[in-house]
């Protein structure tokens, strides 16, 4: 932080020190803590990578460009993406039942200072089209088209809400492995979905087949939902509530 003539500015300069930000790892959909085992998280810090690296095959590797993350000094996290300032990882299923652990980054023989991570069985977060956890949700109609102001949903229609952090599932896949399709991995607790102030009927809640750490909730838009281009939508499960996103309802 630099203040000159009463004007404050922030200067960010890369260093050669591997580090994880003080927030540790946060929900990749809502950018809040805590995080749930099995979910997708985002880690911010300084990761000494020259260029972004992403993964397009399964199982998800635990090392990208020499960078890896360890929970509790032992459990490696599968990595979807890594850049100099951010990495996206799956919180390992093996952490179930723990309330707190540590997260450490390792690269080329260098290890970061461990950061404390708060864990919860349920930590729901809904993905959004802007990638920032606010505004229109990542919600599809039955034809897999994005619900938007130009393609609004209607009362009685089924929508697919993409999220993470909905907790334990049946037929649980291994950490880093894609979710099964037969039988499906369903959440052991059914979430509550509120659309426009009215409770929606949930038809499915579980892991999205073929993906890692990604959940989806299929819900029917209630007739009593408010209408408009930005109707609020929220998911609650296990006494935890997601970020509020919006959906267009006609």
KAPE-V519043 format. One record per residue. N is the residue number from 1. OMEGA is omega in degrees with one decimal (999 if undefined). NEAR is the number of other C-alpha atoms within 12 Angstrom. D_CENTER is the distance of its C-alpha to the mean C-alpha in Angstrom with 2 decimals. Layout:
n:N omega:OMEGA near:NEAR d_center:D_CENTER
n:N omega:OMEGA near:NEAR d_center:D_CENTER
//
This chain:
n:1 omega:-180.0 near:10 d_center:30.54
n:2 omega:177.0 near:11 d_center:33.89
n:3 omega:178.9 near:10 d_center:36.13
n:4 omega:179.1 near:9 d_center:39.06
n:5 omega:176.8 near:7 d_center:41.55
n:6 omega:179.3 near:7 d_center:39.17
n:7 omega:-178.8 near:9 d_center:36.30
n:8 omega:177.3 near:10 d_center:33.16
n:9 omega:175.8 near:11 d_center:30.93
n:10 omega:179.0 near:10 d_center:28.12
n:11 omega:176.8 near:9 d_center:28.76
n:12 omega:-179.6 near:11 d_center:26.10
n:13 omega:-179.7 near:11 d_center:27.78
n:14 omega:177.2 near:16 d_center:26.43
n:15 omega:178.7 near:14 d_center:27.93
n:16 omega:-177.9 near:18 d_center:28.55
n:17 omega:177.0 near:23 d_center:26.79
n:18 omega:-179.3 near:29 d_center:23.61
n:19 omega:173.1 near:34 d_center:21.37
n:20 omega:178.9 near:35 d_center:18.01
n:21 omega:-174.6 near:27 d_center:17.61
n:22 omega:178.7 near:22 d_center:18.45
n:23 omega:-178.4 near:25 d_center:14.99
n:24 omega:178.8 near:40 d_center:14.14
n:25 omega:-179.1 near:46 d_center:10.44
n:26 omega:177.1 near:42 d_center:7.94
n:27 omega:-175.7 near:47 d_center:4.53
n:28 omega:179.0 near:42 d_center:3.29
n:29 omega:-174.4 near:42 d_center:3.85
n:30 omega:-177.1 near:38 d_center:6.69
n:31 omega:176.4 near:32 d_center:7.73
n:32 omega:174.1 near:32 d_center:9.36
n:33 omega:5.1 near:34 d_center:10.56
n:34 omega:175.6 near:36 d_center:11.08
n:35 omega:-178.1 near:48 d_center:8.56
n:36 omega:173.9 near:43 d_center:9.43
n:37 omega:-179.1 near:46 d_center:11.08
n:38 omega:-175.3 near:47 d_center:9.90
n:39 omega:176.7 near:54 d_center:6.11
n:40 omega:-179.4 near:50 d_center:4.20
n:41 omega:176.4 near:48 d_center:5.25
n:42 omega:178.8 near:41 d_center:7.50
n:43 omega:178.9 near:43 d_center:11.16
n:44 omega:-179.6 near:32 d_center:13.86
n:45 omega:176.8 near:34 d_center:17.54
n:46 omega:-169.3 near:31 d_center:20.42
n:47 omega:167.5 near:39 d_center:20.12
n:48 omega:178.4 near:32 d_center:23.48
n:49 omega:-177.5 near:27 d_center:22.52
n:50 omega:-177.7 near:17 d_center:24.90
n:51 omega:-179.6 near:16 d_center:22.64
n:52 omega:176.4 near:20 d_center:19.10
n:53 omega:177.8 near:24 d_center:18.46
n:54 omega:-175.5 near:23 d_center:16.11
n:55 omega:178.6 near:24 d_center:16.25
n:56 omega:-179.9 near:15 d_center:17.44
n:57 omega:-178.1 near:17 d_center:18.82
n:58 omega:-1.2 near:20 d_center:18.14
n:59 omega:-179.0 near:24 d_center:18.02
n:60 omega:-179.3 near:31 d_center:15.58
n:61 omega:177.8 near:30 d_center:17.82
n:62 omega:179.4 near:35 d_center:17.60
n:63 omega:175.7 near:29 d_center:19.50
n:64 omega:178.6 near:33 d_center:19.24
n:65 omega:-178.6 near:26 d_center:22.38
n:66 omega:-178.9 near:23 d_center:23.39
n:67 omega:175.8 near:40 d_center:20.25
n:68 omega:178.9 near:41 d_center:18.75
n:69 omega:179.0 near:47 d_center:16.93
n:70 omega:172.9 near:37 d_center:18.37
n:71 omega:178.8 near:35 d_center:17.30
n:72 omega:179.3 near:26 d_center:20.49
n:73 omega:-175.3 near:21 d_center:22.50
n:74 omega:-173.4 near:18 d_center:22.38
n:75 omega:-179.5 near:24 d_center:19.20
n:76 omega:-179.3 near:30 d_center:17.86
n:77 omega:173.1 near:46 d_center:14.20
n:78 omega:-175.1 near:41 d_center:13.70
n:79 omega:175.9 near:43 d_center:12.91
n:80 omega:-169.4 near:41 d_center:11.62
n:81 omega:176.1 near:36 d_center:12.92
n:82 omega:175.7 near:36 d_center:15.08
n:83 omega:-176.6 near:27 d_center:17.17
n:84 omega:-175.6 near:29 d_center:19.53
n:85 omega:-176.4 near:27 d_center:17.28
n:86 omega:173.2 near:32 d_center:13.66
n:87 omega:176.5 near:44 d_center:12.14
n:88 omega:-173.9 near:42 d_center:8.85
n:89 omega:170.9 near:47 d_center:9.19
n:90 omega:172.8 near:47 d_center:8.73
n:91 omega:-172.8 near:52 d_center:9.76
n:92 omega:175.7 near:42 d_center:13.09
n:93 omega:-176.8 near:34 d_center:14.31
n:94 omega:-178.8 near:27 d_center:17.48
n:95 omega:-179.0 near:33 d_center:16.32
n:96 omega:178.6 near:24 d_center:16.63
n:97 omega:178.7 near:19 d_center:19.15
n:98 omega:178.7 near:22 d_center:18.81
n:99 omega:-177.2 near:19 d_center:18.34
n:100 omega:175.9 near:24 d_center:18.29
n:101 omega:176.6 near:31 d_center:18.50
n:102 omega:177.0 near:30 d_center:18.77
n:103 omega:-178.7 near:42 d_center:17.04
n:104 omega:174.7 near:36 d_center:19.46
n:105 omega:177.3 near:46 d_center:19.44
n:106 omega:178.0 near:32 d_center:22.41
n:107 omega:175.9 near:25 d_center:24.10
n:108 omega:176.7 near:19 d_center:27.72
n:109 omega:179.0 near:12 d_center:29.01
n:110 omega:178.8 near:19 d_center:27.45
n:111 omega:179.2 near:26 d_center:25.10
n:112 omega:170.8 near:30 d_center:23.27
n:113 omega:-179.6 near:23 d_center:23.84
n:114 omega:175.4 near:26 d_center:21.54
n:115 omega:180.0 near:29 d_center:19.10
n:116 omega:178.8 near:26 d_center:18.46
n:117 omega:175.7 near:35 d_center:15.12
n:118 omega:-178.3 near:32 d_center:14.88
n:119 omega:175.9 near:37 d_center:13.59
n:120 omega:178.0 near:33 d_center:13.61
n:121 omega:179.2 near:34 d_center:14.04
n:122 omega:177.0 near:38 d_center:11.95
n:123 omega:-172.8 near:42 d_center:9.17
n:124 omega:174.8 near:52 d_center:8.01
n:125 omega:-179.8 near:49 d_center:5.93
n:126 omega:178.0 near:48 d_center:7.29
n:127 omega:-179.3 near:41 d_center:6.88
n:128 omega:-177.1 near:33 d_center:10.24
n:129 omega:179.0 near:25 d_center:13.00
n:130 omega:178.2 near:16 d_center:13.51
n:131 omega:-176.5 near:21 d_center:10.14
n:132 omega:177.3 near:23 d_center:10.70
n:133 omega:179.0 near:30 d_center:9.34
n:134 omega:177.2 near:27 d_center:12.96
n:135 omega:-176.9 near:28 d_center:15.53
n:136 omega:179.7 near:34 d_center:15.55
n:137 omega:174.1 near:41 d_center:12.69
n:138 omega:-171.5 near:38 d_center:11.77
n:139 omega:-178.5 near:37 d_center:14.42
n:140 omega:172.6 near:31 d_center:17.12
n:141 omega:-176.0 near:29 d_center:20.59
n:142 omega:177.8 near:19 d_center:22.39
n:143 omega:178.4 near:14 d_center:23.55
n:144 omega:173.1 near:16 d_center:20.07
n:145 omega:-179.0 near:18 d_center:20.87
n:146 omega:174.4 near:25 d_center:18.59
n:147 omega:-175.3 near:34 d_center:19.69
n:148 omega:178.6 near:28 d_center:21.04
n:149 omega:177.4 near:20 d_center:24.17
n:150 omega:176.6 near:15 d_center:26.14
n:151 omega:-176.7 near:21 d_center:24.79
n:152 omega:173.6 near:28 d_center:24.41
n:153 omega:-179.0 near:38 d_center:24.00
n:154 omega:177.1 near:30 d_center:26.79
n:155 omega:-179.8 near:26 d_center:27.60
n:156 omega:-179.6 near:21 d_center:27.58
n:157 omega:177.2 near:26 d_center:25.31
n:158 omega:176.4 near:31 d_center:22.34
n:159 omega:179.4 near:42 d_center:18.95
n:160 omega:-175.9 near:36 d_center:15.82
n:161 omega:-177.3 near:50 d_center:12.64
n:162 omega:-171.1 near:44 d_center:9.41
n:163 omega:176.1 near:47 d_center:6.44
n:164 omega:176.2 near:52 d_center:4.68
n:165 omega:-178.3 near:55 d_center:6.62
n:166 omega:169.8 near:47 d_center:9.92
n:167 omega:-173.3 near:45 d_center:11.92
n:168 omega:179.4 near:37 d_center:14.92
n:169 omega:170.2 near:33 d_center:16.09
n:170 omega:177.7 near:21 d_center:19.51
n:171 omega:-175.2 near:20 d_center:20.37
n:172 omega:176.5 near:32 d_center:17.54
n:173 omega:175.2 near:32 d_center:17.22
n:174 omega:176.5 near:27 d_center:17.73
n:175 omega:179.4 near:32 d_center:15.10
n:176 omega:-177.9 near:35 d_center:14.43
n:177 omega:179.3 near:29 d_center:16.27
n:178 omega:-179.0 near:29 d_center:15.49
n:179 omega:-177.8 near:32 d_center:15.41
n:180 omega:177.4 near:25 d_center:18.96
n:181 omega:-178.3 near:18 d_center:20.59
n:182 omega:-3.2 near:15 d_center:23.75
n:183 omega:179.0 near:16 d_center:23.31
n:184 omega:175.5 near:25 d_center:19.80
n:185 omega:-176.2 near:34 d_center:17.33
n:186 omega:177.3 near:32 d_center:17.32
n:187 omega:-179.7 near:33 d_center:15.80
n:188 omega:174.6 near:22 d_center:18.70
n:189 omega:179.9 near:24 d_center:18.29
n:190 omega:-179.6 near:28 d_center:18.44
n:191 omega:171.6 near:38 d_center:16.31
n:192 omega:179.5 near:31 d_center:18.16
n:193 omega:177.1 near:39 d_center:17.40
n:194 omega:178.8 near:35 d_center:19.40
n:195 omega:179.3 near:41 d_center:20.37
n:196 omega:178.0 near:31 d_center:22.92
n:197 omega:-179.8 near:22 d_center:23.93
n:198 omega:-179.0 near:24 d_center:24.68
n:199 omega:179.5 near:25 d_center:23.12
n:200 omega:174.7 near:33 d_center:22.10
n:201 omega:-178.8 near:27 d_center:23.06
n:202 omega:179.8 near:30 d_center:20.24
n:203 omega:177.3 near:23 d_center:21.44
n:204 omega:173.8 near:29 d_center:18.62
n:205 omega:-179.2 near:39 d_center:15.46
n:206 omega:179.7 near:43 d_center:13.97
n:207 omega:177.4 near:43 d_center:12.36
n:208 omega:-177.9 near:34 d_center:13.01
n:209 omega:176.3 near:24 d_center:16.10
n:210 omega:178.3 near:23 d_center:16.18
n:211 omega:180.0 near:35 d_center:12.52
n:212 omega:175.7 near:43 d_center:10.69
n:213 omega:-178.1 near:52 d_center:7.83
n:214 omega:177.4 near:46 d_center:7.45
n:215 omega:170.7 near:43 d_center:9.08
n:216 omega:176.5 near:41 d_center:11.54
n:217 omega:176.3 near:44 d_center:13.98
n:218 omega:-175.3 near:33 d_center:17.37
n:219 omega:178.4 near:36 d_center:19.34
n:220 omega:-179.1 near:31 d_center:22.76
n:221 omega:-177.5 near:38 d_center:23.28
n:222 omega:-179.3 near:28 d_center:25.86
n:223 omega:-177.6 near:23 d_center:29.25
n:224 omega:177.8 near:19 d_center:29.28
n:225 omega:172.8 near:30 d_center:26.17
n:226 omega:-177.5 near:26 d_center:27.04
n:227 omega:177.9 near:26 d_center:27.41
n:228 omega:-177.0 near:22 d_center:26.61
n:229 omega:-177.1 near:24 d_center:24.47
n:230 omega:179.7 near:27 d_center:21.75
n:231 omega:-178.1 near:31 d_center:21.61
n:232 omega:178.2 near:31 d_center:19.03
n:233 omega:-179.2 near:42 d_center:16.55
n:234 omega:178.5 near:39 d_center:14.68
n:235 omega:174.8 near:45 d_center:13.52
n:236 omega:178.9 near:33 d_center:14.93
n:237 omega:177.8 near:30 d_center:15.02
n:238 omega:-179.9 near:23 d_center:16.90
n:239 omega:175.8 near:18 d_center:17.94
n:240 omega:-176.9 near:25 d_center:14.47
n:241 omega:-178.3 near:28 d_center:13.61
n:242 omega:166.3 near:41 d_center:10.64
n:243 omega:177.7 near:35 d_center:11.02
n:244 omega:177.2 near:33 d_center:13.91
n:245 omega:178.8 near:38 d_center:13.83
n:246 omega:177.8 near:38 d_center:17.02
n:247 omega:178.7 near:43 d_center:18.64
n:248 omega:-179.9 near:35 d_center:22.15
n:249 omega:-178.4 near:36 d_center:24.55
n:250 omega:999 near:26 d_center:28.14
//
